[in-house]
Amino acid sequence: MPRAIVTGAAGFLGSHLCTKLVSNGWDVVGYDNLLTGDMDNLVHLERQERFSFVRHDVTEYINVDGDVDWVLHWASPASPIDYLQFPIQTMKVGSLGTWRALGVAKDKGAGFVLASTSEVYGDPQVHPQPESYWGHVNPVGPRGVYDEAKRYAEALSMAYQRQHGVRVKLVRIFNTYGPRMRRQDGRAVPTFMDQALGGLPLTVHGDGSQTRSLCYVDDLIEGIWRFVNSDLTGPVNIGNPREISVRELAEMVARIANSDSEVVFGERPIDDPEVRCPDISLAQNKLGWEPQVALENGLARTIDWARSAWF
């Protein structure tokens, strides 16, 4: 069976990815420096013979013995609260970390999968966003450290494919939610859940008319699994094309959580995208994939998890 390295293994998405690979018989070596990751996310894998963990900053040289079939590079702060707090680390893991991970793939003759992001589209002027859209990013704004790190990582990955023949795959991940999100993540779903379950007002940025499209984590991981096992290079969008305004999302979370919390409005962050919605035609046509979990059902599952995990 394949043997894989997963960087960012202790993160929200990285831990779910490790679970998927191990459950399908893969051997997985997880790497994480725990800047934003949490070992609690990997407790269920601790006794799995096919899983091992190395605490390591992947911007430093990655030393792994034995054969490696795949390198899946998921390491990076991924929420605005994180990459605004750790801007240099975010740029380093997108540049040096990607370079180190690509180096392992090159040396081992392994395939390489980059967790890119819908943030490469910035505040889009094309809607919904197809993979052919080059984006509308402010490189000097506060969010630019994440956007440009991922755009650079995509370019570096393709350079390794063209010059060194590394088998590269680029997946652009749109907003995802589900169990194991951090309570203080700063993104809309965990923030609204924490406030609703705690009886606090739900804080919406601006007037709440900006839209997002939210994919349940199980759906996302299934899309990535199919992508890894396909002959596509990408980039390929994986996300849920159902749009919802941020205000509607806050109200939905409060309703599902049976909360009486009211919605209040605050200042809109700099460069906050007005819209964000994937065109998933490529994933539908080439991977036979599309989301299966309705937003209401996914939020109910996540809120039930948060009740036991956070309170």
NUKE-567589 format. One record per atom (N, C-alpha, C): residue in one letter; x negated, y, z negated. Coordinates in steps of 0.02 Angstrom, whole numbers, padded with zeros to 5 digits, always signed. Each point is the difference from the previous one (the first is absolute). Layout:
N
aXYZ
...
This chain:
311
m-00042-00060+00000
m+00042+00060+00000
m-00044+00062+00000
p+00026+00057+00024
p-00040+00061+00003
p-00022+00024-00069
r-00057+00035+00000
r-00024+00033-00061
r-00003+00075+00015
a+00029+00040-00045
a+00007+00071+00012
a-00028+00041-00058
i-00026+00058+00017
i-00014+00053-00049
i+00057+00051+00004
v+00027+00019-00057
v+00050+00054-00003
v-00027+00054-00045
t-00015+00059+00028
t-00020+00057-00041
t+00063+00035-00024
g-00005+00032-00059
g+00059+00031-00029
g+00049-00052-00025
a-00026-00058-00021
a+00042-00058-00017
a+00044+00012-00060
a-00019+00044-00046
a+00039+00011-00061
a+00051+00056+00007
g+00006+00027+00060
g+00050+00052+00012
g+00069-00029+00012
f+00048+00044+00008
f+00070-00019+00012
f+00005-00046+00062
l-00021+00025+00057
l+00005-00039+00061
l-00053-00055+00004
g-00061+00015-00023
g-00053-00049+00003
g+00016-00063-00039
s+00032+00008-00058
s+00017-00059-00040
s+00054-00042+00033
h+00049+00033+00031
h+00052-00038+00036
h-00031-00035+00061
l-00048+00032+00032
l-00033-00032+00057
l-00038-00062-00022
c-00037+00006-00055
c-00037-00059-00027
c+00048-00057-00015
t+00056+00015-00030
t+00050-00051-00016
t+00023-00036+00063
k+00014+00038+00053
k+00023-00029+00063
k-00053-00046+00029
l-00062+00021+00001
l-00053-00040+00029
l-00011-00064-00039
v-00005+00006-00067
v-00011-00059-00042
v+00058-00049+00007
s+00062+00026+00001
s+00058-00045+00005
s+00002-00037+00067
n-00037+00026+00049
n-00004-00034+00065
n-00064-00040+00008
g-00035-00012-00056
g-00056-00045+00000
g-00068+00032+00014
w-00002+00066+00004
w-00064+00033+00012
w-00040+00004-00065
d-00066+00000+00007
d-00045+00018-00055
d-00012+00075+00003
v+00008+00034-00056
v-00004+00073-00002
v-00049+00023-00053
v-00045+00045+00020
v-00044+00034-00047
v+00023+00073-00002
g+00026+00021-00057
g+00025+00068-00007
g-00053+00046-00028
y-00005+00059+00029
y-00046+00052-00024
y+00040+00062-00019
d-00019+00031-00056
d+00032+00062-00020
d-00044+00033-00054
n-00005+00067+00002
n-00037+00034-00052
n+00046+00024-00056
l+00065-00012+00007
l+00051+00015-00050
l+00008+00075-00012
l-00018+00041+00049
l+00012+00072-00006
l+00074+00014-00004
t+00038-00031+00043
t+00073+00005-00003
t+00033-00069-00004
g-00038-00053+00008
g+00027-00068-00006
g+00008-00021-00073
d+00034-00055-00010
d+00015-00024-00068
d-00004-00076+00000
m-00040-00028-00044
m-00007-00073-00004
m+00065-00035-00018
d+00047+00036-00030
d+00065-00031-00015
d+00035-00022+00064
n-00016+00032+00056
n+00030-00019+00064
n-00024-00069+00025
l-00054-00024-00030
l-00030-00063+00024
l+00005-00056-00052
v+00035+00012-00055
v+00004-00050-00053
v+00026-00067+00026
h+00049+00003+00045
h+00031-00061+00025
h-00047-00040+00045
l-00057+00030+00020
l-00048-00036+00043
l-00062-00024-00038
e-00004+00017-00064
e-00061-00014-00038
e-00018-00074-00002
r+00049-00044-00002
r-00014-00071-00005
r+00004-00036+00067
q+00007+00039+00052
q+00001-00030+00067
q-00071-00014+00024
e-00013-00063+00017
e-00068-00018+00021
e-00020+00036+00064
r+00049+00019+00040
r-00015+00031+00064
r-00013+00075-00006
f+00005+00027-00061
f-00010+00072-00009
f-00055+00014-00049
s-00042+00049+00018
s-00051+00025-00047
s-00003+00076+00006
f-00025+00032-00051
f+00000+00073-00002
f-00070+00026-00017
v-00020+00054+00035
v-00063+00034-00013
v+00014+00074-00011
r-00020+00025-00059
r+00007+00072-00011
r-00058+00035+00034
h+00014+00040+00050
h-00053+00028+00041
h+00028+00060+00039
d-00042+00051+00006
d+00016+00058+00042
d-00023-00015+00071
v+00047-00005+00046
v-00018-00022+00067
v-00036+00054+00041
t-00010+00059-00029
t-00044+00048+00034
t-00073-00019-00010
e-00013-00048-00045
e-00066-00028-00010
e-00004-00066+00040
y-00061-00024+00010
y-00011-00061+00039
y+00042-00058-00026
i+00035-00034+00045
i+00042-00057-00018
i-00037-00064+00014
n-00014-00038-00053
n-00037-00063+00007
n+00048-00058-00014
v+00011-00042+00049
v+00043-00057-00009
v-00033-00061+00031
d-00004-00055-00039
d-00030-00062+00025
d+00051-00040+00040
g-00026-00040+00045
g+00042-00046+00037
g+00035+00031+00060
d+00039-00042+00033
d+00036+00023+00059
d+00057+00046-00018
v+00015+00046+00044
v+00058+00044-00006
v+00034+00002+00067
d+00065-00011+00001
d+00038+00000+00063
d+00034+00067+00012
w+00020+00033-00054
w+00034+00064+00007
w-00022+00048-00055
v-00005+00064+00018
v-00009+00054-00048
v+00060+00046+00007
l+00039+00005-00054
l+00059+00043+00001
l-00013+00059-00046
h-00007+00059+00030
h-00023+00060-00036
h+00059+00041-00023
w+00019-00010-00064
w+00058+00035-00029
w-00022+00051-00053
a-00064+00008-00011
a-00024+00043-00054
a+00009+00074+00018
s+00034+00036-00043
s+00005+00073+00006
s+00053+00025-00049
p-00012+00058-00033
p+00057+00033-00031
p+00053+00012+00054
a+00063-00008-00018
a+00051+00001+00052
a+00059+00046-00014
s+00003+00030-00058
s+00055+00046-00014
s-00029+00071-00007
p+00040+00051+00015
p-00026+00068-00004
p-00031+00018-00068
i+00031-00024-00054
i-00027+00016-00066
i-00070-00028-00009
d-00014-00057+00034
d-00066-00032-00005
d-00051+00035+00044
y+00016+00009+00064
y-00051+00028+00043
y-00009+00075-00009
l+00046+00033-00035
l-00013+00069-00020
l-00045+00003-00062
q+00004-00052-00043
q-00043-00004-00058
q-00070-00026+00018
f-00002-00044+00050
f-00063-00032+00020
f-00014+00012+00075
p-00008+00063+00020
p-00007+00013+00072
p-00065-00027+00029
i-00055+00005-00036
i-00064-00024+00026
i+00000-00076+00004
q+00025-00032-00053
q+00004-00074+00001
q+00044-00024+00057
t+00053+00036+00014
t+00045-00019+00055
t-00036+00004+00067
m-00038+00054+00010
m-00038+00007+00062
m-00054-00054+00005
k-00032-00015-00057
k-00055-00049+00001
k+00026-00070+00015
v+00056-00020-00028
v+00024-00068+00012
v+00027-00007+00071
g+00025+00056+00029
g+00022-00002+00069
g-00057-00002+00049
s-00056+00029-00019
s-00058+00002+00045
s-00051-00053-00019
l-00035+00009-00056
l-00051-00049-00021
l+00030-00068-00014
g+00058+00000-00033
g+00031-00064-00017
g+00020-00039+00063
t+00027+00035+00049
t+00017-00033+00063
t-00062-00024+00035
w-00052+00040-00001
w-00064-00020+00031
w-00028-00063-00033
r+00001-00002-00067
r-00024-00060-00036
r+00042-00061+00018
a+00066+00008+00000
a+00044-00056+00014
a-00008-00025+00072
l-00008+00047+00047
l-00013-00019+00069
l-00067-00036+00007
g-00048+00021-00040
g-00065-00033+00001
g+00004-00073-00020
v+00041-00015-00051
v+00011-00069-00020
v+00033-00039+00057
a+00051+00029+00031
a+00034-00033+00055
a-00048-00015+00057
k-00042+00048+00016
k-00050-00009+00054
k-00049-00056-00018
d-00027+00002-00060
d-00051-00049-00020
d+00029-00071-00004
k+00062-00006-00021
k+00031-00066-00010
k+00037-00024+00062
g+00006+00042+00051
g+00039-00019+00058
g+00074-00004-00016
a+00023+00042-00046
a+00068-00002-00025
a+00044+00051+00036
g+00065-00013-00002
g+00048+00050+00022
g+00007+00055-00053
f+00022+00059+00021
f+00004+00057-00045
f+00069+00032+00007
v+00035+00009-00056
v+00065+00032+00000
v-00004+00063-00043
l+00016+00057+00031
l+00000+00064-00036
l+00070+00020-00020
a+00009+00013-00064
a+00063+00029-00024
a-00003+00074+00014
s+00027+00020+00058
s+00007+00071+00014
s+00069+00023-00025
t+00022+00057+00022
t+00058+00031-00033
t+00039+00044+00047
s+00063+00009-00016
s+00040+00049+00037
s-00025+00071-00008
e-00043+00011-00051
e-00028+00067-00010
e-00045+00022+00057
v-00022-00046+00043
v-00039+00021+00058
v+00042+00042+00047
y+00067-00003-00006
y+00044+00040+00041
y+00011+00070-00029
g-00022+00009-00064
g+00007+00065-00032
g+00072+00022-00007
d+00013+00065+00011
d+00068+00027+00002
d+00022-00003+00073
p+00032-00055+00021
p+00005-00016+00071
p+00045+00047+00039
q-00019+00011+00063
q+00039+00038+00047
q+00036-00045+00049
v-00011-00066-00006
v+00034-00051+00039
v+00037-00044-00049
h+00064-00015+00014
h+00041-00036-00049
h+00049-00046+00034
p+00003-00065-00019
p-00045-00034-00047
p-00070-00007+00030
q-00048-00023-00039
q-00069+00000+00021
q-00020-00067+00031
p-00016+00000+00065
p-00028-00061+00031
p-00075-00002-00009
e-00029-00059+00011
e-00073-00007-00009
e-00039+00043+00049
s+00031+00020+00055
s-00034+00040+00051
s-00007+00074-00020
y+00036+00020-00053
y-00003+00070-00022
y-00065+00013-00039
w-00035+00053+00018
w-00066+00014-00030
w+00004+00038-00065
g+00058+00026-00018
g+00008+00030-00065
g-00007+00076-00002
h+00018+00028-00058
h-00001+00072-00012
h-00024+00010-00072
v-00066-00003-00008
v-00031+00000-00066
v-00038+00064-00013
n+00006+00026-00060
n-00040+00058-00022
n-00064-00026-00032
p-00057+00003+00035
p-00061-00031-00027
p-00029+00036-00060
v+00019+00062-00012
v-00028+00037-00056
v+00049+00010-00057
g+00060-00028+00006
g+00049+00004-00054
g-00016-00052-00053
p+00033+00005-00058
p-00015-00046-00055
p+00016-00073+00016
r+00049-00012+00043
r+00016-00069+00019
r-00048-00027+00053
g-00039+00044+00030
g-00044-00020+00054
g-00052-00051-00020
v-00017-00003-00065
v-00051-00048-00020
v+00022-00072+00012
y+00064-00013-00008
y+00027-00067+00013
y+00014-00010+00074
d+00034+00049+00030
d+00017-00006+00071
d-00062-00010+00043
e-00049+00042-00010
e-00060-00003+00042
e-00044-00060-00017
a+00000-00021-00063
a-00037-00061-00017
a+00027-00060+00038
k+00065-00005+00005
k+00030-00056+00036
k-00009+00007+00075
r+00004+00061+00026
r-00010+00010+00072
r-00073-00018+00018
y-00047+00020-00043
y-00070-00018+00011
y-00009-00076-00004
a+00033-00031-00049
a-00006-00073-00007
a+00025-00036+00062
e+00054+00024+00029
e+00024-00030+00062
e-00052+00007+00056
a-00028+00061+00007
a-00050+00012+00053
a-00062-00043-00010
l-00023-00006-00063
l-00059-00040-00015
l+00014-00074+00015
s+00058-00023-00018
s+00018-00070+00013
s-00001-00015+00075
m+00028+00044+00040
m+00001-00011+00072
m-00070+00004+00030
a-00043+00042-00030
a-00070+00004+00023
a-00035-00067-00012
y+00013-00031-00058
y-00029-00066-00015
y+00026-00053+00048
q+00062+00006+00020
q+00027-00048+00048
q-00034+00009+00068
r-00007+00062+00022
r-00028+00012+00066
r-00075-00015+00003
q-00036+00019-00053
q-00073-00007+00002
q-00024-00068-00025
h+00035-00027-00052
h-00025-00062-00031
h+00047-00060+00011
g+00056+00010+00032
g+00045-00055+00012
g+00038-00026-00060
v+00005+00041-00053
v+00038-00020-00059
v+00075-00003+00019
r+00033-00053-00021
r+00072-00007+00014
r+00039+00045-00049
v+00022+00057+00025
v+00030+00051-00041
v+00076+00000+00007
k+00034+00012-00056
k+00073+00010+00000
k+00016+00062-00042
l+00041+00044+00026
l+00019+00062-00035
l+00075-00001-00014
v+00018+00003-00064
v+00070+00003-00018
v+00014+00067-00034
r+00050+00036+00025
r+00020+00064-00029
r+00060-00012-00045
i-00011+00007-00065
i+00049-00016-00050
i+00041+00062-00018
f+00065-00005+00005
f+00045+00054-00020
f+00021-00010-00073
n+00036+00049-00027
n+00018+00001-00070
n+00028-00068-00022
t-00030-00027-00053
t+00018-00066-00025
t+00014+00005-00075
y+00047-00041-00024
y+00017+00001-00071
y+00012-00072-00023
g+00001-00010-00065
g+00014-00066-00026
g-00036-00011-00066
p+00008-00059-00030
p-00034-00016-00063
p-00076+00009+00005
r-00029+00020-00056
r-00071+00014-00009
r-00020+00070+00020
m+00048+00042+00020
m-00018+00071+00008
m-00017+00029-00068
r-00047+00046-00001
r-00019+00031-00063
r+00053+00050-00023
r+00011+00000-00065
r+00051+00045-00028
r-00016+00072+00014
q-00064+00018-00005
q-00022+00070+00012
q-00030+00007+00070
d+00027-00037+00047
d-00026+00000+00069
d+00007+00068+00033
g+00053+00037-00017
g+00010+00066+00029
g+00043+00001+00062
r+00011-00059+00030
r+00043-00002+00059
r+00074-00003-00020
a+00044+00011+00048
a+00070+00012-00015
a+00033-00058-00038
v-00006-00061+00026
v+00038-00056-00031
v-00020-00012-00073
p-00064-00010-00017
p-00016-00011-00070
p+00016+00061-00044
t-00009+00060+00027
t+00016+00060-00039
t+00074+00003-00016
f+00043-00011+00050
f+00072+00001-00011
f+00022-00056-00047
m-00029-00059+00007
m+00018-00056-00043
m-00018+00015-00073
d-00061+00026-00010
d-00023+00016-00068
d+00046+00051-00032
q+00017+00051+00039
q+00043+00053-00027
q+00071-00025-00013
a+00027-00038+00047
a+00069-00025-00009
a+00005-00047-00059
l-00047-00047-00006
l+00002-00048-00055
l-00017+00032-00066
g-00038+00056+00001
g-00017+00035-00061
g+00048+00055-00019
g+00053+00009+00040
g+00050+00051-00016
g-00024+00071+00012
l-00048+00008+00046
l-00027+00066+00016
l+00028+00025+00066
p-00002+00066+00012
p+00022+00026+00065
p-00044-00028+00056
l+00030-00011+00058
l-00037-00025+00058
l-00025+00060+00039
t-00066+00006+00005
t-00031+00059+00030
t-00011-00010+00075
v+00034+00040+00040
v-00005-00002+00073
v-00038+00061+00024
h-00048-00011+00046
h-00039+00055+00027
h+00039+00036+00054
g-00002+00066-00002
g+00037+00039+00049
g+00074-00009-00009
d+00037+00001+00056
d+00073-00010-00005
d+00019-00073+00009
g-00050-00044+00011
g+00013-00071+00006
g+00025-00022+00068
s+00000+00045+00049
s+00024-00019+00067
s-00052-00038+00040
q-00064+00002-00021
q-00052-00037+00035
q+00015-00075-00004
t-00017-00036+00053
t+00019-00070+00003
t-00060-00046-00007
r+00014-00060-00024
r-00049-00054-00004
r+00035-00065+00023
s-00040-00049+00018
s+00026-00066+00015
s-00039-00049-00043
l+00036-00042-00037
l-00029-00040-00053
l+00007-00074+00014
c-00056-00036-00005
c-00002-00072+00015
c-00013-00039-00064
y+00040-00051-00013
y-00011-00042-00058
y-00064-00040+00009
v-00037-00009-00053
v-00068-00028+00005
v-00001-00070+00031
d+00049-00042-00014
d+00000-00067+00029
d+00006+00003+00076
d+00041+00046+00025
d+00006+00009+00072
d-00066+00023+00030
l-00032+00048-00032
l-00064+00026+00025
l-00052-00055+00004
i-00007-00039-00053
i-00051-00053-00001
i+00014-00052+00052
e+00062-00016+00013
e+00017-00048+00052
e-00020+00027+00069
g+00011+00066+00011
g-00022+00030+00063
g-00075-00003+00009
i-00037+00013-00054
i-00073-00003+00003
i-00023-00072+00013
w+00032-00048-00033
w-00017-00071+00010
w+00008-00019+00073
r+00055+00020+00030
r+00011-00016+00071
r-00051+00035+00044
f-00018+00061-00018
f-00049+00038+00038
f-00069-00035-00002
v-00021-00021-00060
v-00064-00034-00007
v-00003-00063+00043
n+00056-00034+00005
n+00003-00063+00037
n+00019+00009+00073
s-00001+00061+00024
s+00016+00014+00070
s-00064+00016+00038
d+00007+00012+00066
d-00058+00020+00040
d-00002+00075+00011
l+00040+00038-00037
l+00001+00073+00007
l-00059+00031-00035
t-00027+00053+00029
t-00049+00043-00033
t+00034+00057-00037
g+00051+00027+00031
g+00033+00058-00029
g-00030+00064+00025
p+00015+00056-00031
p+00038+00004-00062
p+00073-00020+00009
v+00028-00025-00056
v+00070-00019-00001
v+00032+00029-00062
n+00058+00032+00009
n+00038+00027-00056
n+00037-00056-00036
i-00006-00002-00067
i+00041-00045-00040
i+00036+00043-00052
g+00065+00003+00005
g+00040+00041-00045
g+00073-00009+00016
n+00042+00034-00038
n+00072-00005+00010
n+00025+00063+00034
p+00033-00006+00058
p+00021+00059+00037
p+00063+00034-00028
r+00029-00026-00053
r+00059+00034-00029
r-00024+00063-00037
e+00025+00057+00021
e-00018+00064-00032
e+00049+00017-00055
i-00027+00033-00051
i+00043+00026-00053
i-00033+00064-00026
s+00041+00049-00017
s-00029+00062-00028
s-00024-00014-00071
v-00047+00039-00022
v-00027-00009-00067
v+00054+00012-00053
r+00043+00048+00013
r+00055+00011-00048
r+00047-00060-00003
e+00017-00028+00057
e+00043-00059+00001
e-00033-00059-00035
l-00066-00006+00008
l-00036-00053-00033
l+00004+00008-00076
a-00010+00061-00024
a+00004+00012-00073
a+00069-00019-00026
e+00051+00020+00036
e+00069-00014-00022
e+00013-00075+00002
m-00028-00036+00050
m+00009-00072+00005
m-00034-00036-00058
v-00061+00021-00017
v-00035-00030-00057
v+00039+00009-00064
a+00025+00061-00011
a+00038+00013-00061
a+00063-00043-00003
r+00033-00008+00056
r+00062-00040+00002
r-00015-00074-00015
i-00052-00027+00032
i-00016-00071-00009
i-00025-00013-00071
a-00034+00049-00029
a-00026-00007-00069
a+00053+00015-00052
n+00062+00018+00022
n+00053+00019-00046
n-00021+00057-00046
s-00032+00049+00030
s-00027+00057-00037
s+00043+00062+00012
d+00007+00040-00053
d+00036+00063+00005
d-00047+00058+00015
s-00063-00015+00014
s-00049+00053+00012
s+00020+00043+00059
e-00009+00065-00007
e+00016+00046+00055
e-00061+00011+00043
v+00011+00022+00062
v-00054+00017+00046
v-00017+00073-00008
v-00065+00014-00009
v-00024+00069-00004
v-00051+00010+00056
f-00012+00063+00017
f-00042+00015+00058
f-00061+00040-00021
g-00057-00016+00033
g-00062+00034-00015
g-00037+00020+00063
e-00061+00023-00009
e-00040+00025+00055
e-00021-00057+00046
r+00000+00014+00065
r-00020-00050+00050
r-00077-00001+00006
p-00032-00059-00002
p-00073-00003+00007
p-00023+00024+00068
i-00063+00023+00003
i-00030+00023+00062
i-00005-00058+00049
d+00019+00012+00064
d-00004-00048+00055
d+00044-00062-00011
d+00050+00006-00043
d+00047-00056-00010
d+00039-00011+00065
p-00002-00060+00029
p+00033-00012+00064
p+00075+00013-00003
e+00027+00029+00053
e+00071+00013+00004
e+00039-00064+00015
v-00029-00041+00043
v+00031-00064+00018
v-00053-00054+00002
r+00021-00063-00008
r-00046-00056+00005
r+00041-00062+00014
c-00008-00027+00060
c+00040-00058+00020
c-00037-00038+00054
p-00010-00066-00008
p-00038-00038+00050
p+00042-00021+00059
d-00031+00002+00058
d+00025-00037+00058
d-00030-00070-00005
i+00041-00051-00013
i-00026-00067-00011
i+00012-00046+00061
s+00008+00031+00058
s+00014-00040+00060
s-00055-00052+00013
l-00063+00020-00010
l-00056-00045+00013
l+00004-00060-00047
a+00011+00011-00064
a+00005-00055-00048
a+00060-00044+00015
q+00055+00029+00021
q+00059-00039+00017
q-00013-00044+00061
n-00031+00029+00051
n-00008-00036+00063
n-00057-00050-00001
k-00055+00017-00034
k-00059-00044+00001
k-00007-00045-00060
l+00029+00020-00057
l-00006-00040-00061
l+00066-00032-00020
g+00054+00019+00032
g+00066-00025-00020
g+00018+00021-00070
w-00024+00059-00020
w+00008+00023-00070
w+00043+00062-00003
e+00041+00003-00050
e+00033+00061-00021
e+00022-00009-00073
p+00010+00055-00036
p+00018-00006-00071
p+00065-00038-00010
q+00003-00038-00054
q+00059-00040-00017
q+00036+00024-00063
v-00036+00035-00044
v+00028+00019-00065
v+00029+00071+00005
a+00065+00005-00011
a+00033+00066+00000
a-00027+00043-00057
l-00001+00066+00011
l-00028+00045-00050
l+00034-00007-00067
e+00065-00005-00001
e+00036-00006-00063
e-00020-00063-00038
n-00008-00055+00036
n-00020-00063-00032
n-00072+00002-00025
g-00045+00029+00041
g-00069+00005-00020
g-00009+00045-00060
l+00037+00055-00002
l-00004+00045-00058
l+00027-00035-00062
a+00053-00038+00007
a+00028-00036-00058
a-00051-00049-00028
r-00034-00037+00044
r-00052-00047-00023
r-00056+00037-00035
t-00021+00056+00029
t-00056+00037-00028
t+00018+00033-00067
i+00061+00025-00005
i+00022+00030-00063
i+00005-00053-00055
d+00025-00060+00018
d+00002-00054-00050
d-00070-00017-00025
w-00048-00002+00046
w-00069-00014-00019
w-00027+00056-00046
a+00014+00062+00019
a-00026+00057-00038
a+00028+00002-00071
r+00062-00020-00008
r+00030-00002-00067
r-00040-00044-00048
s-00022-00057+00026
s-00038-00047-00042
s-00074+00017-00005
a-00027+00029+00053
a-00072+00014+00003
a-00018+00066-00033
w+00044+00049+00003
w-00017+00068-00023
w+00032+00018-00067
f+00055-00033-00018
f+00037+00022-00058
f+00006-00056-00051
